[in-house]
Amino acid sequence: MEQCFAAFDRDGDGFMTLEDFGVLCRSLFRNEDAVSYEVDDMKMKEIFEVFDLNEDNNIDLDEFRLCWQHWIKKIVRPCSVLLVVDVQNDFISGTLSLSNCPAKHNGEEVLEPINRMIENVPFDHVFYTMDWHPKNHISFIDNVKLWPVDESSKIKGDEAKLYDTITFSGSPPFEQQLWPAHCIQDTWGAKLHESLKVVESGMTIYKGTTPGVDFYSAFWDNQKVKSTTLNEELKKRRITDVYCCGIAYDICVGRTAADSLISGYRTVMIEDACRAVSLENMKSTKEKLEGLHAVFVNSDKVRNMVRGKDRRPELGYYSAMQLKGKLPTISPPKSPLSPSDFRRAVENDSNKTTFNL
């Protein structure tokens, strides 16, 4: 850490300026061919200010130590999970097949890129999510008469049609889109597709398991009242990066990615490993995720990102913004050391380590 600081403190005075920090970031954010990514000047300044805790327009060694521990190490050595969302029979060739939805997508097309990544990308963990509904689930069009419709609903229960959105009574009332019965517990339709590779150490997250609550996201129900165990399991494994893929881009994958970002994980959407219900909703989902600082790539880019060889500035910016205002305070900076004194201090630090950016 100290050697890294010394390398980018170009005048050796014990302080890293914004310009010095820019040089560090150009070394940090680069692809597998060691070509640096462009970093927006305003975003660079925002990142710098996160670690300039004394607000003196410099980063001293103590501040850089926090920058190293909480930011740089996670960029260079991420801990990644592949989150395979709802690659289940009913969404591919069953009652809610994507081929019958407005986008006319073929859900089977996600299998090849997902399987290839599971085989070739060194993810730290692989998680699978599954809709796992009881027969009387509130999202099924056939069950609409089982649930009280709120008087504010624009569509009444006896008028409801497939794919309509109805408002059910509750505290407060809530909207629910109506789907064909799908992914009913312990049926063929709820099973993961037989061609999907399932790793032995993988974990499965079940959602929508109770009658009156629907879960699009693998983190939270649609009203953000109940949670799954996903966030707890990711934190237990010290995950930094979540790679999302599966079915459907604009419904469960998109909601899961959004909640991943809201929960503080650097989040990547693997676009060629997703398929959607609606092209229009797919576009709006992407726009929302861009606003939350998700990154969008194809599966052929994932291996080097997981290995820390392809380091995207968008993910670095997101990480820094998550740290804003949360780092411990630092005592006022000491007077600058002379270059020779600073170099001597670094060389004599018994805890110094070598770290190649």
N, C-alpha and C positions, 0 to 999 in steps of 0.2 A: 504494500500500500504506500509506504513512504517513498519507495523508488518511483512509483507511478507519479506521485505528487511532484517529486523533484524533476522528473522528466518533462512535465508540462508547466511547471513554474519556471518559465524560460529565462528570467533574469536572476533566479536563485535567491530571491529576497524573503522567501517563506510565505508569499501570498500569490494566489492564482487570480488573475484578472479575468474579466469577461472574455477578452481576446484569447487568453490562455485556455480558458474553458472551451471556447469554440474549437481550438486545435484538438483538445482532448475528445470532444464530441465527434469530430471528423474521423478520428482514429477509432472511436467506439462504434459508431454507426456506419457499418460497411457490409457489403455482401460477401459471398463465399470466395469471390475473386479479389478480395481486398480493395474493391472500389468503393469509395466513400459515398454515402447518401447525402443529398443536400438537406440541410436543416434550416427551417424558416428562422430568420433572425429574431423575430418577436418571440417565437416559442423557445428559442435558445436562451433568451434573456429571462423568460419566465422560469425555465428550469434552473438557471443560475441563481435566481432570487430565492428559490426553495432552499438552497443550501447556504446562501449568504445570510446566516442567521443573525449576524451582528449588523446587517444592513450597512456595511461600510464599503460596498462595491468591490469586495475581495472575498475569496475563500481561503481561510487559513488552514493549517494542518488539522486542527481539531474538527473544523467544519468538513474538511475533505474526508476525514475518517468516517463521519456519518454518511457522507455521499457514497463512499466506497462500500460501506457495510449494507446500507439500505437500498442502494440504487444500482451502482456499477456491477456488483457481484451477481445480482439477479438478472441483469441484462446479459452478462457474459456466460453465466451458468444457470440458465432457467431450469425450473422443475415443471415439466409439461404433462398434461393429460389430454388424451384424445377422447372427446365426448361424442359418442355415436347415438344420435337421437332417433328413437322410434322407427328403426328399420324392421318393421313388422309386416306380417303377411297381409293384413287387411288394408294397409296403405299402399301395397304394391300390386296385389292382384285380387284383393278381397272386397269387402263391402264398401270401403272408402278408398278405393284405388285412385291414385293420382291421375290415371289415364282418363277417368270419368269427370275430373274436375276442370275448371275453365282453362288452366294452362296446358292441359293434355300431356303432362309430363309422364315419363316412364320411370317409375320408382326403382326398377331394377338397375338403372344406370348408376346409382350411387354405390353399388356393390364393388365394382372393380377398383375405383380409386380408394375406397375405404379399406378393402382387403390388402391392396398394395401397400398402403401406409402402415397397416398393422404388421405386415411382414418386414418392411424395410426401414421404418422410421423408429429410432430408439426412444419412444415415449417412455416416461417414467411410469405412467399408469394408463390403462384404458378402462373407461366407464361406458356402460350401456344404459340408456333409459328406455322405459316401456310404458305406454298407456296400459292400464290394468284395471278395466272398468267392471263394476258389478252390472248385472242385467238391467237393474232399474236406474241406471245412471241418468243424471239430469240433462246431459248433452244429447240424448237420443231423441229423435223426433217422435218415436213411438211412445215415449214416456211423458210427453208434454202434459197430459192430463193428470199425471201423478203429482204435479207440483203447482202450488198456487201462483197464478199470474198476477203481477202487480197492476193496480188500476192505471198506473202511468204508462203501461206498455202500449206502444203504437200498434202492435199486433196482438190480438186476443188468442187464447189457447186454441179455440176451435177453428181459427183462421190460419194457424201457423203451417208453413210449408217447409220442406227440406231447405236448409241453408239460411232460413230466416233468422233474425236476431230478435229475441223476445226478452221482456223484462220480468223476472220472477220476484216475488215478494221476499223481503229479507230486511235485515237491519244493518246497512241500508239495502234497498232494492238493488238488484244487480242484473246486468245483461248477460244473456247466454245465446250463443249461436247453436242452431240445431243441426245435428249430423245424423247420418244413418248409424244404427247400432254397429259398434266396431270395438275390436280389441277387448272382447269380453273375457274375463278371467278364465284361464284353463281351457281355452278353445284354440283351434288351429289359427284363427285370425289374429290372436294375441301373441303368437310365437314370433321370435326373431326369424327372419328369412333363413331358410336352410343353407343358403350359399354364403351367408355372412360369417366371416371368421370370428370366433369367440375365444378370446385368450383365457387360459385356465385361471390366471390371477385377476381377471377382470371383475369389476363390481357392477351390479345391476341396481338401478334406481327405479322404483315403481312409482307411478303417479296416477292421480284420478282414481284412487282405490276405494273411495267411499261414495255413496249414491249422490249426495247433494253438493259435491264440490268438484269443479273441473280444474285441471292443471294443464295449461299449455307449456309453461316453463317447467324445467326439471328442478328449479329451485323453490318456486312458490306457486300457490294456487292463483287463479285469475283475479281474485279480490285481495291478494297479498295478506291473507289471514293465517293460513296454514303453510308450513314449509315441509319439504322433504328432508332427508338426511344429507343431501348432496353437499351443501356448503360446509357442514361439519366434517364430512369425509375429505373434502379438498383441503381444508385447513389442517386436519390431522396429518396429511401427507405433505404439507408445506408447498402446495402447488402455487406456482406463479403465473403460468400460462395455460389457458384453456383453448383447445382447438375444437371447434364445433362443426359437425357435419350430420347429414341424415335427412329426415323427412318430418315436416315440410319446412322449407326455407322461411316462408312467410307466416308460419304458425308456431310450431313447437321449437324449431331450431332458432328462429329469430327471437322468440321470447326468452329462451334459455340464454342466448348470447347477451341479450340486453341485461338480464339479471346477473349474469356473470360479471359484466362490466360494473354494474351498480354495486356488486359485492366486493369489488376491488381486484379482480383478476384481469390480467392482460388477455385480451380475447381476440381470436382469429377465426374468421369464417372461411371455410374451405369450399369455395363456390362450385367447383366441378364435382364435389361429393355431396351436394344438396340438390333436391328437386322441390318444386313449389306447387301450391294449389292454384294461385292466381298470379299472373305476371304483373298486374297492376299493384297488388299487395306486396309482391316481392320487391318491386322498386321502392315503395314507401318504407318497407322494412329496412332495406339497405340504407336509405337516407337517414332513418332514425339511428341505426347502429353507427353510421359515420359520425353523427353528432355526439355519440358517446365514446368515440375514439376506438372503435373496432378496426381491425385490419382485415383486408380481403385478399386472398391468394388462391391459386390453384394447388392441387395436391403435390405437384412436382417441386414446389418451393418449400414444402414443409420440413423435409429432412434437415436441410441446412439451418433452418430457423430453430428447430428443436436442439440441434447440436451446438447452438450458439455461434454458428459461423456466418449466418445472415441475420444481422441485427438491425431491425427497422426503427427509425427515429420516432415513428408514430407511437410505437409501443413504449419507447423510452419516455416520451412526453407524457403519456398516460400515467406511467409509473410515478413520475415526478409529481404530477398533479395530485396523485393519491397521497403523497407524503406532505403536501403543502400544509403548514401549520401544525403538523403532528410530530415533528422531530424535537428532541430535548433541547432546551436552551443551552447556549454556550456562553462562558464568561467573556468579558470584553477582550478584544484581541490585544496581544502583546505588541510592543514596538517591533518593527521589522528587524530581523536578523541581517547581518551582513551576509552576502553570498557565501563567503568562506565559512562563516559560523553555521549557516543553515546546512550546507553540504556536510559539515563535520557532524552535526546533530543527526542527520539522516544516516550517515555511515555508522554511527555508534549505536543506533537503535537496535537493541538485541532482538526485537520482535519483527524486524523487517522481513518481508516476503517478496518473492518475485511473481509477477502476474503479467502475462503477455496479453495486451489488448489486440 
